[in-house]
Amino acid sequence: MTFAWYDIIGTLGTAVIIITYVLLQVGRVRSEQLVYSLLNAAGATMILVSLYFNFNFPAFVVEFFWLLISLFGIGRYLSRKHDR
């Protein structure tokens, strides 16, 4: 099995999302923190890059919404910071 550059990017994106979830579960990061949404958005984006080259519709749908929800979280965080 050979890995193309986009497979490596997608694998790294998966690792980012998994590590972010572990950090949430062990209390090292909170879901209200900006870093949580940024890491999730970065991981989803990396996976979407790999899906552009090796498309899988169900995976695309999950990652698209993962990114969309993460962007919502970023916007919500920035909105709260702006209101203070």
PDB file of N, CA, C and O in Angstrom:
ATOM      1  N   MET A   1       0.848  -1.179   0.000  1.00  0.00           N
ATOM      2  CA  MET A   1       0.000   0.000   0.000  1.00  0.00           C
ATOM      3  C   MET A   1       0.892   1.240   0.000  1.00  0.00           C
ATOM      4  O   MET A   1       1.824   1.354   0.796  1.00  0.00           O
ATOM      5  N   THR A   2       0.589   2.150  -0.895  1.00  0.00           N
ATOM      6  CA  THR A   2       1.344   3.397  -0.948  1.00  0.00           C
ATOM      7  C   THR A   2       0.478   4.544  -0.450  1.00  0.00           C
ATOM      8  O   THR A   2      -0.737   4.563  -0.645  1.00  0.00           O
ATOM      9  N   PHE A   3       1.125   5.482   0.186  1.00  0.00           N
ATOM     10  CA  PHE A   3       0.444   6.664   0.687  1.00  0.00           C
ATOM     11  C   PHE A   3       0.844   7.854  -0.159  1.00  0.00           C
ATOM     12  O   PHE A   3       2.030   8.149  -0.310  1.00  0.00           O
ATOM     13  N   ALA A   4      -0.146   8.535  -0.709  1.00  0.00           N
ATOM     14  CA  ALA A   4       0.098   9.785  -1.416  1.00  0.00           C
ATOM     15  C   ALA A   4       0.150  10.903  -0.372  1.00  0.00           C
ATOM     16  O   ALA A   4      -0.223  10.696   0.783  1.00  0.00           O
ATOM     17  N   TRP A   5       0.604  12.065  -0.775  1.00  0.00           N
ATOM     18  CA  TRP A   5       0.708  13.194   0.162  1.00  0.00           C
ATOM     19  C   TRP A   5      -0.634  13.519   0.790  1.00  0.00           C
ATOM     20  O   TRP A   5      -0.697  13.877   1.966  1.00  0.00           O
ATOM     21  N   TYR A   6      -1.718  13.399   0.014  1.00  0.00           N
ATOM     22  CA  TYR A   6      -3.043  13.714   0.545  1.00  0.00           C
ATOM     23  C   TYR A   6      -3.522  12.662   1.542  1.00  0.00           C
ATOM     24  O   TYR A   6      -4.314  12.979   2.430  1.00  0.00           O
ATOM     25  N   ASP A   7      -3.061  11.422   1.415  1.00  0.00           N
ATOM     26  CA  ASP A   7      -3.367  10.406   2.419  1.00  0.00           C
ATOM     27  C   ASP A   7      -2.694  10.749   3.749  1.00  0.00           C
ATOM     28  O   ASP A   7      -3.275  10.553   4.816  1.00  0.00           O
ATOM     29  N   ILE A   8      -1.485  11.254   3.676  1.00  0.00           N
ATOM     30  CA  ILE A   8      -0.760  11.652   4.881  1.00  0.00           C
ATOM     31  C   ILE A   8      -1.460  12.832   5.544  1.00  0.00           C
ATOM     32  O   ILE A   8      -1.607  12.862   6.766  1.00  0.00           O
ATOM     33  N   ILE A   9      -1.894  13.806   4.740  1.00  0.00           N
ATOM     34  CA  ILE A   9      -2.625  14.957   5.276  1.00  0.00           C
ATOM     35  C   ILE A   9      -3.911  14.494   5.963  1.00  0.00           C
ATOM     36  O   ILE A   9      -4.217  14.935   7.071  1.00  0.00           O
ATOM     37  N   GLY A  10      -4.653  13.619   5.319  1.00  0.00           N
ATOM     38  CA  GLY A  10      -5.892  13.106   5.900  1.00  0.00           C
ATOM     39  C   GLY A  10      -5.656  12.325   7.179  1.00  0.00           C
ATOM     40  O   GLY A  10      -6.430  12.436   8.130  1.00  0.00           O
ATOM     41  N   THR A  11      -4.590  11.535   7.207  1.00  0.00           N
ATOM     42  CA  THR A  11      -4.247  10.769   8.403  1.00  0.00           C
ATOM     43  C   THR A  11      -3.862  11.704   9.541  1.00  0.00           C
ATOM     44  O   THR A  11      -4.254  11.476  10.686  1.00  0.00           O
ATOM     45  N   LEU A  12      -3.105  12.744   9.245  1.00  0.00           N
ATOM     46  CA  LEU A  12      -2.756  13.736  10.264  1.00  0.00           C
ATOM     47  C   LEU A  12      -4.011  14.455  10.771  1.00  0.00           C
ATOM     48  O   LEU A  12      -4.131  14.729  11.965  1.00  0.00           O
ATOM     49  N   GLY A  13      -4.937  14.755   9.868  1.00  0.00           N
ATOM     50  CA  GLY A  13      -6.194  15.383  10.272  1.00  0.00           C
ATOM     51  C   GLY A  13      -6.994  14.499  11.213  1.00  0.00           C
ATOM     52  O   GLY A  13      -7.579  14.979  12.184  1.00  0.00           O
ATOM     53  N   THR A  14      -7.015  13.211  10.924  1.00  0.00           N
ATOM     54  CA  THR A  14      -7.688  12.263  11.805  1.00  0.00           C
ATOM     55  C   THR A  14      -7.029  12.255  13.181  1.00  0.00           C
ATOM     56  O   THR A  14      -7.710  12.238  14.206  1.00  0.00           O
ATOM     57  N   ALA A  15      -5.698  12.266  13.193  1.00  0.00           N
ATOM     58  CA  ALA A  15      -4.958  12.290  14.457  1.00  0.00           C
ATOM     59  C   ALA A  15      -5.268  13.560  15.255  1.00  0.00           C
ATOM     60  O   ALA A  15      -5.420  13.507  16.475  1.00  0.00           O
ATOM     61  N   VAL A  16      -5.360  14.694  14.567  1.00  0.00           N
ATOM     62  CA  VAL A  16      -5.669  15.955  15.248  1.00  0.00           C
ATOM     63  C   VAL A  16      -7.036  15.875  15.919  1.00  0.00           C
ATOM     64  O   VAL A  16      -7.183  16.276  17.073  1.00  0.00           O
ATOM     65  N   ILE A  17      -8.026  15.367  15.211  1.00  0.00           N
ATOM     66  CA  ILE A  17      -9.371  15.260  15.779  1.00  0.00           C
ATOM     67  C   ILE A  17      -9.397  14.291  16.954  1.00  0.00           C
ATOM     68  O   ILE A  17     -10.027  14.576  17.972  1.00  0.00           O
ATOM     69  N   ILE A  18      -8.727  13.157  16.830  1.00  0.00           N
ATOM     70  CA  ILE A  18      -8.711  12.173  17.916  1.00  0.00           C
ATOM     71  C   ILE A  18      -7.984  12.739  19.137  1.00  0.00           C
ATOM     72  O   ILE A  18      -8.465  12.602  20.261  1.00  0.00           O
ATOM     73  N   ILE A  19      -6.844  13.365  18.926  1.00  0.00           N
ATOM     74  CA  ILE A  19      -6.088  13.949  20.045  1.00  0.00           C
ATOM     75  C   ILE A  19      -6.903  15.048  20.720  1.00  0.00           C
ATOM     76  O   ILE A  19      -6.905  15.160  21.946  1.00  0.00           O
ATOM     77  N   THR A  20      -7.590  15.855  19.924  1.00  0.00           N
ATOM     78  CA  THR A  20      -8.439  16.909  20.488  1.00  0.00           C
ATOM     79  C   THR A  20      -9.533  16.307  21.357  1.00  0.00           C
ATOM     80  O   THR A  20      -9.831  16.835  22.428  1.00  0.00           O
ATOM     81  N   TYR A  21     -10.124  15.227  20.917  1.00  0.00           N
ATOM     82  CA  TYR A  21     -11.178  14.571  21.696  1.00  0.00           C
ATOM     83  C   TYR A  21     -10.621  13.979  22.989  1.00  0.00           C
ATOM     84  O   TYR A  21     -11.259  14.060  24.039  1.00  0.00           O
ATOM     85  N   VAL A  22      -9.443  13.389  22.911  1.00  0.00           N
ATOM     86  CA  VAL A  22      -8.799  12.857  24.112  1.00  0.00           C
ATOM     87  C   VAL A  22      -8.520  13.991  25.098  1.00  0.00           C
ATOM     88  O   VAL A  22      -8.781  13.855  26.293  1.00  0.00           O
ATOM     89  N   LEU A  23      -7.993  15.105  24.598  1.00  0.00           N
ATOM     90  CA  LEU A  23      -7.718  16.256  25.461  1.00  0.00           C
ATOM     91  C   LEU A  23      -8.988  16.761  26.142  1.00  0.00           C
ATOM     92  O   LEU A  23      -8.956  17.165  27.304  1.00  0.00           O
ATOM     93  N   LEU A  24     -10.100  16.737  25.420  1.00  0.00           N
ATOM     94  CA  LEU A  24     -11.384  17.126  26.003  1.00  0.00           C
ATOM     95  C   LEU A  24     -11.777  16.156  27.123  1.00  0.00           C
ATOM     96  O   LEU A  24     -12.194  16.586  28.198  1.00  0.00           O
ATOM     97  N   GLN A  25     -11.646  14.877  26.874  1.00  0.00           N
ATOM     98  CA  GLN A  25     -12.075  13.864  27.842  1.00  0.00           C
ATOM     99  C   GLN A  25     -11.224  13.854  29.106  1.00  0.00           C
ATOM    100  O   GLN A  25     -11.727  13.552  30.188  1.00  0.00           O
ATOM    101  N   VAL A  26      -9.935  14.182  28.980  1.00  0.00           N
ATOM    102  CA  VAL A  26      -9.067  14.180  30.164  1.00  0.00           C
ATOM    103  C   VAL A  26      -9.013  15.547  30.831  1.00  0.00           C
ATOM    104  O   VAL A  26      -8.276  15.735  31.800  1.00  0.00           O
ATOM    105  N   GLY A  27      -9.783  16.500  30.323  1.00  0.00           N
ATOM    106  CA  GLY A  27      -9.900  17.802  30.967  1.00  0.00           C
ATOM    107  C   GLY A  27      -8.783  18.785  30.670  1.00  0.00           C
ATOM    108  O   GLY A  27      -8.640  19.786  31.372  1.00  0.00           O
ATOM    109  N   ARG A  28      -7.994  18.521  29.650  1.00  0.00           N
ATOM    110  CA  ARG A  28      -6.904  19.440  29.292  1.00  0.00           C
ATOM    111  C   ARG A  28      -7.384  20.590  28.417  1.00  0.00           C
ATOM    112  O   ARG A  28      -6.708  21.611  28.295  1.00  0.00           O
ATOM    113  N   VAL A  29      -8.539  20.420  27.818  1.00  0.00           N
ATOM    114  CA  VAL A  29      -9.148  21.461  26.993  1.00  0.00           C
ATOM    115  C   VAL A  29     -10.648  21.422  27.248  1.00  0.00           C
ATOM    116  O   VAL A  29     -11.213  20.364  27.523  1.00  0.00           O
ATOM    117  N   ARG A  30     -11.282  22.575  27.155  1.00  0.00           N
ATOM    118  CA  ARG A  30     -12.740  22.655  27.313  1.00  0.00           C
ATOM    119  C   ARG A  30     -13.362  23.003  25.963  1.00  0.00           C
ATOM    120  O   ARG A  30     -12.739  23.654  25.124  1.00  0.00           O
ATOM    121  N   SER A  31     -14.579  22.565  25.775  1.00  0.00           N
ATOM    122  CA  SER A  31     -15.235  22.798  24.483  1.00  0.00           C
ATOM    123  C   SER A  31     -15.501  24.278  24.234  1.00  0.00           C
ATOM    124  O   SER A  31     -15.711  24.678  23.089  1.00  0.00           O
ATOM    125  N   GLU A  32     -15.496  25.094  25.282  1.00  0.00           N
ATOM    126  CA  GLU A  32     -15.725  26.534  25.117  1.00  0.00           C
ATOM    127  C   GLU A  32     -14.459  27.268  24.682  1.00  0.00           C
ATOM    128  O   GLU A  32     -14.526  28.433  24.289  1.00  0.00           O
ATOM    129  N   GLN A  33     -13.324  26.612  24.747  1.00  0.00           N
ATOM    130  CA  GLN A  33     -12.066  27.259  24.391  1.00  0.00           C
ATOM    131  C   GLN A  33     -11.898  27.337  22.879  1.00  0.00           C
ATOM    132  O   GLN A  33     -12.347  26.462  22.138  1.00  0.00           O
ATOM    133  N   LEU A  34     -11.245  28.396  22.447  1.00  0.00           N
ATOM    134  CA  LEU A  34     -10.993  28.586  21.020  1.00  0.00           C
ATOM    135  C   LEU A  34     -10.156  27.455  20.440  1.00  0.00           C
ATOM    136  O   LEU A  34     -10.416  26.999  19.326  1.00  0.00           O
ATOM    137  N   VAL A  35      -9.159  27.001  21.181  1.00  0.00           N
ATOM    138  CA  VAL A  35      -8.262  25.962  20.681  1.00  0.00           C
ATOM    139  C   VAL A  35      -9.027  24.688  20.319  1.00  0.00           C
ATOM    140  O   VAL A  35      -8.653  23.995  19.373  1.00  0.00           O
ATOM    141  N   TYR A  36     -10.073  24.377  21.047  1.00  0.00           N
ATOM    142  CA  TYR A  36     -10.865  23.178  20.759  1.00  0.00           C
ATOM    143  C   TYR A  36     -11.485  23.259  19.361  1.00  0.00           C
ATOM    144  O   TYR A  36     -11.366  22.327  18.566  1.00  0.00           O
ATOM    145  N   SER A  37     -12.136  24.369  19.074  1.00  0.00           N
ATOM    146  CA  SER A  37     -12.764  24.525  17.754  1.00  0.00           C
ATOM    147  C   SER A  37     -11.728  24.670  16.652  1.00  0.00           C
ATOM    148  O   SER A  37     -11.929  24.170  15.546  1.00  0.00           O
ATOM    149  N   LEU A  38     -10.624  25.348  16.939  1.00  0.00           N
ATOM    150  CA  LEU A  38      -9.573  25.498  15.922  1.00  0.00           C
ATOM    151  C   LEU A  38      -8.964  24.155  15.541  1.00  0.00           C
ATOM    152  O   LEU A  38      -8.752  23.876  14.361  1.00  0.00           O
ATOM    153  N   LEU A  39      -8.683  23.328  16.541  1.00  0.00           N
ATOM    154  CA  LEU A  39      -8.114  22.006  16.248  1.00  0.00           C
ATOM    155  C   LEU A  39      -9.096  21.134  15.480  1.00  0.00           C
ATOM    156  O   LEU A  39      -8.704  20.434  14.547  1.00  0.00           O
ATOM    157  N   ASN A  40     -10.365  21.169  15.861  1.00  0.00           N
ATOM    158  CA  ASN A  40     -11.369  20.393  15.130  1.00  0.00           C
ATOM    159  C   ASN A  40     -11.517  20.884  13.693  1.00  0.00           C
ATOM    160  O   ASN A  40     -11.640  20.079  12.770  1.00  0.00           O
ATOM    161  N   ALA A  41     -11.505  22.202  13.500  1.00  0.00           N
ATOM    162  CA  ALA A  41     -11.608  22.757  12.145  1.00  0.00           C
ATOM    163  C   ALA A  41     -10.389  22.368  11.313  1.00  0.00           C
ATOM    164  O   ALA A  41     -10.516  22.026  10.138  1.00  0.00           O
ATOM    165  N   ALA A  42      -9.214  22.420  11.925  1.00  0.00           N
ATOM    166  CA  ALA A  42      -7.995  22.054  11.203  1.00  0.00           C
ATOM    167  C   ALA A  42      -8.021  20.579  10.804  1.00  0.00           C
ATOM    168  O   ALA A  42      -7.699  20.231   9.668  1.00  0.00           O
ATOM    169  N   GLY A  43      -8.405  19.721  11.738  1.00  0.00           N
ATOM    170  CA  GLY A  43      -8.471  18.294  11.436  1.00  0.00           C
ATOM    171  C   GLY A  43      -9.474  17.984  10.342  1.00  0.00           C
ATOM    172  O   GLY A  43      -9.179  17.211   9.430  1.00  0.00           O
ATOM    173  N   ALA A  44     -10.654  18.577  10.424  1.00  0.00           N
ATOM    174  CA  ALA A  44     -11.680  18.344   9.402  1.00  0.00           C
ATOM    175  C   ALA A  44     -11.221  18.857   8.039  1.00  0.00           C
ATOM    176  O   ALA A  44     -11.457  18.210   7.019  1.00  0.00           O
ATOM    177  N   THR A  45     -10.573  20.004   8.021  1.00  0.00           N
ATOM    178  CA  THR A  45     -10.074  20.555   6.761  1.00  0.00           C
ATOM    179  C   THR A  45      -9.045  19.625   6.129  1.00  0.00           C
ATOM    180  O   THR A  45      -9.063  19.391   4.920  1.00  0.00           O
ATOM    181  N   MET A  46      -8.153  19.099   6.957  1.00  0.00           N
ATOM    182  CA  MET A  46      -7.130  18.182   6.441  1.00  0.00           C
ATOM    183  C   MET A  46      -7.764  16.922   5.857  1.00  0.00           C
ATOM    184  O   MET A  46      -7.335  16.430   4.814  1.00  0.00           O
ATOM    185  N   ILE A  47      -8.778  16.408   6.529  1.00  0.00           N
ATOM    186  CA  ILE A  47      -9.466  15.221   6.009  1.00  0.00           C
ATOM    187  C   ILE A  47     -10.198  15.560   4.714  1.00  0.00           C
ATOM    188  O   ILE A  47     -10.197  14.760   3.779  1.00  0.00           O
ATOM    189  N   LEU A  48     -10.821  16.734   4.649  1.00  0.00           N
ATOM    190  CA  LEU A  48     -11.509  17.141   3.418  1.00  0.00           C
ATOM    191  C   LEU A  48     -10.537  17.270   2.251  1.00  0.00           C
ATOM    192  O   LEU A  48     -10.888  16.957   1.114  1.00  0.00           O
ATOM    193  N   VAL A  49      -9.327  17.726   2.525  1.00  0.00           N
ATOM    194  CA  VAL A  49      -8.308  17.787   1.460  1.00  0.00           C
ATOM    195  C   VAL A  49      -8.064  16.387   0.910  1.00  0.00           C
ATOM    196  O   VAL A  49      -8.020  16.196  -0.305  1.00  0.00           O
ATOM    197  N   SER A  50      -7.907  15.416   1.793  1.00  0.00           N
ATOM    198  CA  SER A  50      -7.662  14.047   1.315  1.00  0.00           C
ATOM    199  C   SER A  50      -8.873  13.498   0.569  1.00  0.00           C
ATOM    200  O   SER A  50      -8.728  12.736  -0.387  1.00  0.00           O
ATOM    201  N   LEU A  51     -10.067  13.887   1.009  1.00  0.00           N
ATOM    202  CA  LEU A  51     -11.278  13.407   0.338  1.00  0.00           C
ATOM    203  C   LEU A  51     -11.464  14.022  -1.045  1.00  0.00           C
ATOM    204  O   LEU A  51     -12.141  13.441  -1.893  1.00  0.00           O
ATOM    205  N   TYR A  52     -10.878  15.177  -1.278  1.00  0.00           N
ATOM    206  CA  TYR A  52     -10.930  15.786  -2.604  1.00  0.00           C
ATOM    207  C   TYR A  52     -10.264  14.860  -3.632  1.00  0.00           C
ATOM    208  O   TYR A  52     -10.711  14.763  -4.775  1.00  0.00           O
ATOM    209  N   PHE A  53      -9.208  14.193  -3.213  1.00  0.00           N
ATOM    210  CA  PHE A  53      -8.462  13.326  -4.124  1.00  0.00           C
ATOM    211  C   PHE A  53      -8.954  11.888  -4.126  1.00  0.00           C
ATOM    212  O   PHE A  53      -8.781  11.174  -5.114  1.00  0.00           O
ATOM    213  N   ASN A  54      -9.559  11.461  -3.040  1.00  0.00           N
ATOM    214  CA  ASN A  54     -10.075  10.097  -2.926  1.00  0.00           C
ATOM    215  C   ASN A  54     -11.447  10.190  -2.276  1.00  0.00           C
ATOM    216  O   ASN A  54     -11.592   9.951  -1.077  1.00  0.00           O
ATOM    217  N   PHE A  55     -12.454  10.539  -3.074  1.00  0.00           N
ATOM    218  CA  PHE A  55     -13.767  10.925  -2.564  1.00  0.00           C
ATOM    219  C   PHE A  55     -14.525   9.756  -1.955  1.00  0.00           C
ATOM    220  O   PHE A  55     -14.517   8.639  -2.472  1.00  0.00           O
ATOM    221  N   ASN A  56     -15.178  10.052  -0.842  1.00  0.00           N
ATOM    222  CA  ASN A  56     -16.075   9.128  -0.162  1.00  0.00           C
ATOM    223  C   ASN A  56     -17.206   9.981   0.382  1.00  0.00           C
ATOM    224  O   ASN A  56     -16.996  10.770   1.303  1.00  0.00           O
ATOM    225  N   PHE A  57     -18.407   9.836  -0.177  1.00  0.00           N
ATOM    226  CA  PHE A  57     -19.503  10.734   0.157  1.00  0.00           C
ATOM    227  C   PHE A  57     -19.873  10.748   1.644  1.00  0.00           C
ATOM    228  O   PHE A  57     -19.984  11.833   2.216  1.00  0.00           O
ATOM    229  N   PRO A  58     -20.070   9.591   2.298  1.00  0.00           N
ATOM    230  CA  PRO A  58     -20.418   9.643   3.726  1.00  0.00           C
ATOM    231  C   PRO A  58     -19.337  10.337   4.572  1.00  0.00           C
ATOM    232  O   PRO A  58     -19.659  11.111   5.473  1.00  0.00           O
ATOM    233  N   ALA A  59     -18.077  10.066   4.287  1.00  0.00           N
ATOM    234  CA  ALA A  59     -16.990  10.726   5.022  1.00  0.00           C
ATOM    235  C   ALA A  59     -16.989  12.223   4.737  1.00  0.00           C
ATOM    236  O   ALA A  59     -16.734  13.026   5.634  1.00  0.00           O
ATOM    237  N   PHE A  60     -17.269  12.599   3.502  1.00  0.00           N
ATOM    238  CA  PHE A  60     -17.334  14.016   3.149  1.00  0.00           C
ATOM    239  C   PHE A  60     -18.421  14.731   3.944  1.00  0.00           C
ATOM    240  O   PHE A  60     -18.206  15.829   4.457  1.00  0.00           O
ATOM    241  N   VAL A  61     -19.597  14.094   4.042  1.00  0.00           N
ATOM    242  CA  VAL A  61     -20.709  14.704   4.773  1.00  0.00           C
ATOM    243  C   VAL A  61     -20.332  14.919   6.239  1.00  0.00           C
ATOM    244  O   VAL A  61     -20.566  15.996   6.788  1.00  0.00           O
ATOM    245  N   VAL A  62     -19.752  13.905   6.870  1.00  0.00           N
ATOM    246  CA  VAL A  62     -19.348  14.028   8.278  1.00  0.00           C
ATOM    247  C   VAL A  62     -18.330  15.148   8.450  1.00  0.00           C
ATOM    248  O   VAL A  62     -18.478  15.984   9.341  1.00  0.00           O
ATOM    249  N   GLU A  63     -17.310  15.174   7.617  1.00  0.00           N
ATOM    250  CA  GLU A  63     -16.248  16.172   7.771  1.00  0.00           C
ATOM    251  C   GLU A  63     -16.721  17.574   7.403  1.00  0.00           C
ATOM    252  O   GLU A  63     -16.275  18.553   8.001  1.00  0.00           O
ATOM    253  N   PHE A  64     -17.611  17.680   6.434  1.00  0.00           N
ATOM    254  CA  PHE A  64     -18.168  18.985   6.072  1.00  0.00           C
ATOM    255  C   PHE A  64     -18.901  19.583   7.267  1.00  0.00           C
ATOM    256  O   PHE A  64     -18.706  20.751   7.604  1.00  0.00           O
ATOM    257  N   PHE A  65     -19.752  18.770   7.909  1.00  0.00           N
ATOM    258  CA  PHE A  65     -20.499  19.272   9.058  1.00  0.00           C
ATOM    259  C   PHE A  65     -19.597  19.457  10.276  1.00  0.00           C
ATOM    260  O   PHE A  65     -19.836  20.355  11.082  1.00  0.00           O
ATOM    261  N   TRP A  66     -18.568  18.627  10.425  1.00  0.00           N
ATOM    262  CA  TRP A  66     -17.601  18.801  11.509  1.00  0.00           C
ATOM    263  C   TRP A  66     -16.918  20.161  11.366  1.00  0.00           C
ATOM    264  O   TRP A  66     -16.741  20.882  12.348  1.00  0.00           O
ATOM    265  N   LEU A  67     -16.541  20.502  10.141  1.00  0.00           N
ATOM    266  CA  LEU A  67     -15.923  21.803   9.880  1.00  0.00           C
ATOM    267  C   LEU A  67     -16.920  22.927  10.109  1.00  0.00           C
ATOM    268  O   LEU A  67     -16.586  23.929  10.742  1.00  0.00           O
ATOM    269  N   LEU A  68     -18.123  22.778   9.611  1.00  0.00           N
ATOM    270  CA  LEU A  68     -19.150  23.810   9.763  1.00  0.00           C
ATOM    271  C   LEU A  68     -19.445  24.085  11.246  1.00  0.00           C
ATOM    272  O   LEU A  68     -19.530  25.242  11.658  1.00  0.00           O
ATOM    273  N   ILE A  69     -19.597  23.043  12.028  1.00  0.00           N
ATOM    274  CA  ILE A  69     -19.857  23.202  13.456  1.00  0.00           C
ATOM    275  C   ILE A  69     -18.657  23.824  14.158  1.00  0.00           C
ATOM    276  O   ILE A  69     -18.826  24.645  15.059  1.00  0.00           O
ATOM    277  N   SER A  70     -17.461  23.446  13.761  1.00  0.00           N
ATOM    278  CA  SER A  70     -16.253  24.037  14.343  1.00  0.00           C
ATOM    279  C   SER A  70     -16.160  25.521  14.019  1.00  0.00           C
ATOM    280  O   SER A  70     -15.787  26.324  14.875  1.00  0.00           O
ATOM    281  N   LEU A  71     -16.496  25.884  12.799  1.00  0.00           N
ATOM    282  CA  LEU A  71     -16.489  27.303  12.424  1.00  0.00           C
ATOM    283  C   LEU A  71     -17.538  28.070  13.223  1.00  0.00           C
ATOM    284  O   LEU A  71     -17.310  29.217  13.607  1.00  0.00           O
ATOM    285  N   PHE A  72     -18.679  27.446  13.473  1.00  0.00           N
ATOM    286  CA  PHE A  72     -19.698  28.055  14.328  1.00  0.00           C
ATOM    287  C   PHE A  72     -19.142  28.295  15.728  1.00  0.00           C
ATOM    288  O   PHE A  72     -19.359  29.356  16.312  1.00  0.00           O
ATOM    289  N   GLY A  73     -18.427  27.311  16.263  1.00  0.00           N
ATOM    290  CA  GLY A  73     -17.813  27.448  17.578  1.00  0.00           C
ATOM    291  C   GLY A  73     -16.786  28.564  17.625  1.00  0.00           C
ATOM    292  O   GLY A  73     -16.706  29.298  18.610  1.00  0.00           O
ATOM    293  N   ILE A  74     -15.999  28.696  16.565  1.00  0.00           N
ATOM    294  CA  ILE A  74     -15.015  29.781  16.481  1.00  0.00           C
ATOM    295  C   ILE A  74     -15.732  31.124  16.462  1.00  0.00           C
ATOM    296  O   ILE A  74     -15.350  32.052  17.175  1.00  0.00           O
ATOM    297  N   GLY A  75     -16.770  31.220  15.645  1.00  0.00           N
ATOM    298  CA  GLY A  75     -17.544  32.460  15.572  1.00  0.00           C
ATOM    299  C   GLY A  75     -18.190  32.805  16.899  1.00  0.00           C
ATOM    300  O   GLY A  75     -18.219  33.968  17.300  1.00  0.00           O
ATOM    301  N   ARG A  76     -18.702  31.804  17.573  1.00  0.00           N
ATOM    302  CA  ARG A  76     -19.333  32.026  18.881  1.00  0.00           C
ATOM    303  C   ARG A  76     -18.305  32.506  19.903  1.00  0.00           C
ATOM    304  O   ARG A  76     -18.574  33.414  20.689  1.00  0.00           O
ATOM    305  N   TYR A  77     -17.132  31.890  19.884  1.00  0.00           N
ATOM    306  CA  TYR A  77     -16.061  32.321  20.802  1.00  0.00           C
ATOM    307  C   TYR A  77     -15.666  33.774  20.539  1.00  0.00           C
ATOM    308  O   TYR A  77     -15.548  34.576  21.465  1.00  0.00           O
ATOM    309  N   LEU A  78     -15.465  34.094  19.274  1.00  0.00           N
ATOM    310  CA  LEU A  78     -15.052  35.458  18.922  1.00  0.00           C
ATOM    311  C   LEU A  78     -16.149  36.455  19.262  1.00  0.00           C
ATOM    312  O   LEU A  78     -15.857  37.579  19.670  1.00  0.00           O
ATOM    313  N   SER A  79     -17.399  36.062  19.100  1.00  0.00           N
ATOM    314  CA  SER A  79     -18.517  36.927  19.440  1.00  0.00           C
ATOM    315  C   SER A  79     -18.557  37.214  20.939  1.00  0.00           C
ATOM    316  O   SER A  79     -18.795  38.345  21.360  1.00  0.00           O
ATOM    317  N   ARG A  80     -18.321  36.175  21.735  1.00  0.00           N
ATOM    318  CA  ARG A  80     -18.297  36.355  23.202  1.00  0.00           C
ATOM    319  C   ARG A  80     -17.140  37.255  23.622  1.00  0.00           C
ATOM    320  O   ARG A  80     -17.298  38.094  24.509  1.00  0.00           O
ATOM    321  N   LYS A  81     -15.973  37.089  22.991  1.00  0.00           N
ATOM    322  CA  LYS A  81     -14.818  37.922  23.305  1.00  0.00           C
ATOM    323  C   LYS A  81     -15.091  39.378  22.931  1.00  0.00           C
ATOM    324  O   LYS A  81     -14.671  40.297  23.635  1.00  0.00           O
ATOM    325  N   HIS A  82     -15.785  39.576  21.835  1.00  0.00           N
ATOM    326  CA  HIS A  82     -16.080  40.931  21.355  1.00  0.00           C
ATOM    327  C   HIS A  82     -17.067  41.627  22.272  1.00  0.00           C
ATOM    328  O   HIS A  82     -16.993  42.843  22.453  1.00  0.00           O
ATOM    329  N   ASP A  83     -17.997  40.869  22.857  1.00  0.00           N
ATOM    330  CA  ASP A  83     -19.026  41.440  23.733  1.00  0.00           C
ATOM    331  C   ASP A  83     -18.483  41.894  25.084  1.00  0.00           C
ATOM    332  O   ASP A  83     -19.119  42.698  25.765  1.00  0.00           O
ATOM    333  N   ARG A  84     -17.338  41.399  25.470  1.00  0.00           N
ATOM    334  CA  ARG A  84     -16.795  41.739  26.800  1.00  0.00           C
ATOM    335  C   ARG A  84     -16.217  43.101  26.861  1.00  0.00           C
ATOM    336  O   ARG A  84     -15.727  43.518  27.911  1.00  0.00           O
TER     337      ARG A  84
END
